[in-house]
Amino acid sequence: MSPAPALSRPLVPHAARRLLTALLSALVLVAMLMLSPAGAAPAAGAAGDAWSGPAVRGADVSTDDEVTAQVTLTVDSLAPEVVSTGEDVTIAGTITNGTDQALTDATLVVQMQSRTEMTTTGLASWLADEHDTPLATVALQTLEEEIAPGAERDFRVTVSSDDLPLTDTEQWGPRGVQVALTQGYTTLTEDRTILLWNPGVRVSPTRVTAFVPVTASPEELVALTAATPATPEERAAAPSASATPTAGASAGAAAGGTTDPDGAEAAAGAAGSATGNAEGAGDTADGSDTANADSGRAQARSSDADAAQTLAALRERVLGLLELADDGVVLAVDPALLTALGLDATAQATASPSPAAEAEQPDGTDADRLRHALAAALEAGDVVALPWADADLSALAHLGEHGLIDSALERAADSATAQAGAGTSVVWSAGALDGAMLALLPDSVTTVVAAPGDVPVAVDLTYTPSGTMTLDGRTVLIPEERLSAAAGGSLLTDQGDADLSDLDAVQLLRGETAILTRQAPAVSRDMVVAVSREDAARTDPEVLRKRLSALTNSTWTQAQDLGSLLDSAADSATTGAEAARVALPDSATGEGEVTAMTLSAARAAATRLDSVASILSDPAGALGVSPDVVALSTSSAWRTDEAACTTMINQARAHGEAVTQALAAAPSSTINLIASAADLPVRIVSSLDQDVTVTVHLESSSTRLQISDDVTVTVPAHGQTTASVPVTAVGSGDVDLTIQLRSDDGENVGTPSTVHLRVRADWENVGTRILGGVLVVLLVAGIVRTVRRGRRTATPRERR
């Protein structure tokens, strides 16, 4: 075969080729823009108009799945979530097209496990897509309309009861459901969830008691110490220590002993011998200082606003958690947190008012809402008070801090939470339970909640035993590990853990409790579930409510209050029905425990804050909860964020420094002291919003000037006062006098300042001698003059 002749084409000039290349590039760019998600928005809208289901969400929705440039599918709801025999099931969810191509000719394939999972481990592993099981296809649905690039579309598939593989009633319980999106023979994406089948079998229900912590997260604890009752506007409006030099000079002159720097009229004091002459005015802030101050105030306002926002969210979260009180739910409350949020020990908790009463009365304060919520929780379920500040008793035991453990328990017993009716005999270990912690607990503690997974069973059993045991006269509650993780929204498998969707968390809780009940359907057991502190802090209370309801409101579970749980544990111990468990370790140090170094820093900060608090008329108004820094540093919350504890300690100390910076001795010009003894006037200025009582202490740079005694004065809020400090001069010369403001324990609690004095103690004596000499001379002169005037010449008559 001969080769084909070459095609002839006209020659294109070089300039024309460049123009043609530019035009082609422009066309390619326009095409790319038209195919981008932003350009696809009209197409998505058009597709939504033709779609038989819900309208398409905006194509500009940005999700993490879109960033990965793939198609994703999520199952959002099942109706019903627990299906009875003969019921249809509706599955709804969302498809997200994160690619740059339209999705067409796709099919939804719904499949269900043919048999029920027999173990909680297997159920969790299947949900995590770690293994496969036989699946029966129960529904197919073709998407008639395309899904534009970047768009989200809801789907809804109804599975007929006739197509569900639910026939053998012995296989009741959880069934895995998988929804896949296919295109031809290719599976684009899939999602798994769990459906519960309840054909009405009769079993002995598993008794469930769930513990929910009402504690603060590390971020919230930092916000608690950062917050101060004073508003940023109040602090910005407060006068500085050097804002009123003229008034200060007048006050000093009125007290006696100084003259105005500009030569004002001298005032006679008690000593009447100290005079001051201006040698230099106090320094004034330049432009850069003003800018720095403005910047500092702006940062303070921003920080306070952030802290206020965090605390407002914390208060609402606590109120929401208190509303979770119900049968089978035990709220473990940190009494220090409720106190910090405004719960008053002097105000007795009362039940929540009726809706009609609430309608007639205006909204109460935050403290009123908190008090009513606590009272309602106590009426609805079990509430226990944790050790003060939710102290990490395990860590303190490892450090040998007996005193801090006793203090935390005693303060909890005396707290407003306990006075309202919360129990104080329960503690909750933040770490692995060990003998060191139990050995340091007082007899008043009768119940200990261990960490999930602690104290494993020592023998092989075909079922999961009750999570209770008796040890050294105390009841130890052992939370079921997988249930506790699911209650907190985590899927725990042998390969790790992952976050669960709201639907999957609820269904996994139902499924795992069904499996536990199926293990021994004729034997009721006590299951303890403990939501971790971290999970409770990050989860919306309403989401937790749904999970707790799934735990306790099913035909195979029964809610059990704390008292019944403890009675059941005591019966098991008496009858020997307790499962044998591994012995506790003597000591089990865990990650994130408070260290001796951290406690040392907290104690140093507390010592400083105690000194500052002693001078204040309202310490809480200026320092907030900062003086309780040692107790706060022992909180169990720091196990998840050790660095935040250091931040909290530094912030607590900063509150004390803010007070000391607001107190100062006003600057003064050089003072001339010409007497051997005088009362030196010292003007103290405060920008605080409350009265303070300080001791004025002077330190001389030379022995020429000796300080007789310290003087204690009270400085009014946003005001000033003058202290008269007695001094004694024993020589002449220049002396620098340091003015310090101290608390009763001798610690400096104000900004010190220095005054320059010219001491001329001999001037008064010399002046007195000169004056005495002048008086003697005048006296002698007067006598001589008088004598001389008394000599008169006799008259002729007198001579006769």
Summary of the structure (lengths in Angstrom):
residues: 800
radius of gyration: 41.2
end to end distance: 192.2
largest distance: 192.2
contacts: 2623
relative contact order: 0.10
helix: 40%
strand: 24%
